[in-house]
Amino acid sequence: MLADIIRMFKKKNGYVSGEDMSRALGITRAGIWKRIEELRSKGYKIQASTAKGYRLVKSPEFSMEELEMIVQGDIGREIIFFESIGSTNTAALELAEKGAPHGTVVIADRQAKGKGRLGRTWVSPPRSNIYMSVILRPEIETEDATLLTIMAAVSCAKGVMKSTGLKAEIKWPNDLMISSKKLGGILTEMKSDPDGIVFAVIGIGINVNSKTKKDFPPDIRGIATSIREELGKIQSRTFIIAEILKELEHWYRVLLTGGRKPLFDEWKRLSSTLGRKVKVTAGDNVFTGVAEDIDKGGMLILRLPSGMLKKISSGDVTMLR
Ligand code: BTN
């Protein structure tokens, strides 16, 4: 019902009379007024005029109603929203365990226990950034799971670029970067059995409206950025999420039908790592060399100063020049 009202506003792009609304939706004028108040409480700015009716002045920065209106594909057919949750990944893993279908998306306004890569904490200030997990049920071998993260990184970078115009890059293994600062990251968790992957949860964290100086702890302030910081004004999470889900829909299909080549080619085009001199910290080991390529399992291929090649499965990359 709220979505119907928003749709009427968008179609008319001006005042819609209470009478027209009540006729179209089959409810009383008082019922319309109640829904308008509900929309206002969700952050919609709606002007009312006794003579002309109601006019939508501004949508909130995030709106589930609008998101559901835009998203058309399998991924995002079901979107579950939490104002506050420990971790959207943990919630999605539980839902998947209970049978939630492929494409179910979990979004939260804040996370109390956001999880990052390598057991780290993902700082998740309230109502500002994207905290989203997508349940996939791909028919692929467990050893090919990295493809899902690669697919997600490509989708996020493209989604951010299309919705904001910013040049997003991917730093191996799956950091989203803008101007050499971290904009977001991806954490893939999954359940598999001897037949392959039962389900995978792709966790996506993207700094949209946080002010890094205020919202982030000192150790990550200098190395993190947000879309707001890059563009100088608050951005709509709705449209960025919608664009990412659209890209996920596309690249997931590419992965299943076109195979890995087009996906890897796109990852390489978006990579800020390949061809650069880098330092890779992998546990207690530190390697320096030129990032030459990624192999078909997503491992980084590093050319060491000796000329030898070294494959690295996980770690943190620092660009040296
Ligand atoms: C990284 O360390 O770069 C990966 C960060 C992934 C964070 C996201 S936020 C949504 C989802 N839920 C979590 O607890 N983590 C992921």
Residues whose N, C-alpha, C, O or C-beta is under 5 A from the ligand:
A	BS01	BTN	S87 T88 N89 K113 G114 K115 G116 R117 W122 I130 Y131 M132 G184 G185 I186 L187 G203 I204 G205
